[in-house]
Amino acid sequence: MSGRTLSTLYPAPYPRRDARHSAAGRGRGHTGAVGVRRWWDERALPRLTHRSCQGADVDRWRAPVCRAATGVVLDVGFGSGPNLEHYPSAVTRVLVAEPSDLAWELSGPRRTAFERPVERTTLDAADLSALADGSVDTVVTAWSLCTVPEVDRALAEALRVLRPGGSLRFVEHSLAPDAGAAGWQRRVQPVWGRVAGGCHVDRDLPATIGAAGFVVELEQARYIAPGPFRAWGWFVSGTARPR
Ligand SMILES: C[S@@+](CC[C@H](N)C(=O)[O-])C[C@H]1O[C@@H](n2cnc3c(N)ncnc32)[C@H](O)[C@@H]1O
């Protein structure tokens, strides 16, 4: 994978899931879609994400974010587990918020190699009711807050489960800072959101994280793709600490 560039790796589509569908008895990670749509969302997108969200260019962003994690980690939008190999030995346990059954299945070899407990705790980051207040040392999000449907609730839950002194480490694509790219993001969003399982290219994630009660410290923020691809290519990473 290391030969690929970020502009070919990204944008990466991924599935929209709604834990409430599974609660209604349609299967654990079932999106509620039917026919081709269901095949796309549940079978194709998790595999595409698995293949595309890895490699040297992606790891340049992913590794520094994961490297700072400690203790009990909540990995939001775990996908097929590419963060695992970047967690240091200071990470003792990984709790997973991930709706896709297929992504979880694909993460099997990575979980085995990790040799520490990795537990799928919830299907929806907006519902962390299985976790006690202050029970998590680090929350990690890697290109997932763009697609979690109830992102404000997910961030409120992250805030609740973080222990005092804990932090959220994030790497995401976000609303672009210049009007040209942001305009493209708003134009492509209606179509993009449908084909990419609910991904938002036009979410201002540092602002959203800040509004949820965190102090945001950006470590990197720059375009990773040229021209029109900048609509998908404004990457941000950093740390957010409870205010
Ligand atoms: C682009 S993928 C990123 C996966 C992984 N973090 C990575 O870096 O490759 C976005 C992930 O968010 C997950 N996701 C979607 N809705 C979610 C929700 N409500 N709660 C938690 N994760 C969700 C998707 O299933 C998908 O695995």
PDBQT file of the ligand as one rigid body, heavy atoms in Angstrom, charges set to zero:
ROOT
HETATM    1  C1  LIG A 301     -13.463   6.256   6.999  1.00  0.00    +0.000 C 
HETATM    2  S1  LIG A 301     -13.888   5.040   8.143  1.00  0.00    +0.000 S 
HETATM    3  C2  LIG A 301     -12.468   5.159   9.172  1.00  0.00    +0.000 C 
HETATM    4  C3  LIG A 301     -12.124   3.835   9.771  1.00  0.00    +0.000 C 
HETATM    5  C4  LIG A 301     -10.827   3.834  10.587  1.00  0.00    +0.000 C 
HETATM    6  N1  LIG A 301     -10.893   4.743  11.720  1.00  0.00    +0.000 N 
HETATM    7  C5  LIG A 301      -9.649   4.161   9.716  1.00  0.00    +0.000 C 
HETATM    8  O1  LIG A 301      -8.906   5.078  10.026  1.00  0.00    +0.000 OA
HETATM    9  O2  LIG A 301      -9.475   3.484   8.694  1.00  0.00    +0.000 OA
HETATM   10  C6  LIG A 301     -15.189   5.649   9.189  1.00  0.00    +0.000 C 
HETATM   11  C7  LIG A 301     -15.689   4.606  10.180  1.00  0.00    +0.000 C 
HETATM   12  O3  LIG A 301     -16.696   5.188  11.025  1.00  0.00    +0.000 OA
HETATM   13  C8  LIG A 301     -17.644   4.176  11.278  1.00  0.00    +0.000 C 
HETATM   14  N2  LIG A 301     -18.898   4.756  11.777  1.00  0.00    +0.000 N 
HETATM   15  C9  LIG A 301     -19.983   5.167  11.061  1.00  0.00    +0.000 A 
HETATM   16  N3  LIG A 301     -20.971   5.541  11.888  1.00  0.00    +0.000 NA
HETATM   17  C10 LIG A 301     -20.503   5.378  13.153  1.00  0.00    +0.000 A 
HETATM   18  C11 LIG A 301     -21.076   5.563  14.437  1.00  0.00    +0.000 A 
HETATM   19  N4  LIG A 301     -22.322   6.026  14.596  1.00  0.00    +0.000 N 
HETATM   20  N5  LIG A 301     -20.315   5.271  15.527  1.00  0.00    +0.000 NA
HETATM   21  C12 LIG A 301     -19.048   4.809  15.381  1.00  0.00    +0.000 A 
HETATM   22  N6  LIG A 301     -18.470   4.604  14.190  1.00  0.00    +0.000 NA
HETATM   23  C13 LIG A 301     -19.179   4.876  13.089  1.00  0.00    +0.000 A 
HETATM   24  C14 LIG A 301     -17.779   3.489   9.938  1.00  0.00    +0.000 C 
HETATM   25  O4  LIG A 301     -18.421   2.246  10.021  1.00  0.00    +0.000 OA
HETATM   26  C15 LIG A 301     -16.328   3.392   9.517  1.00  0.00    +0.000 C 
HETATM   27  O5  LIG A 301     -15.724   2.221   9.954  1.00  0.00    +0.000 OA
ENDROOT
TORSDOF 0
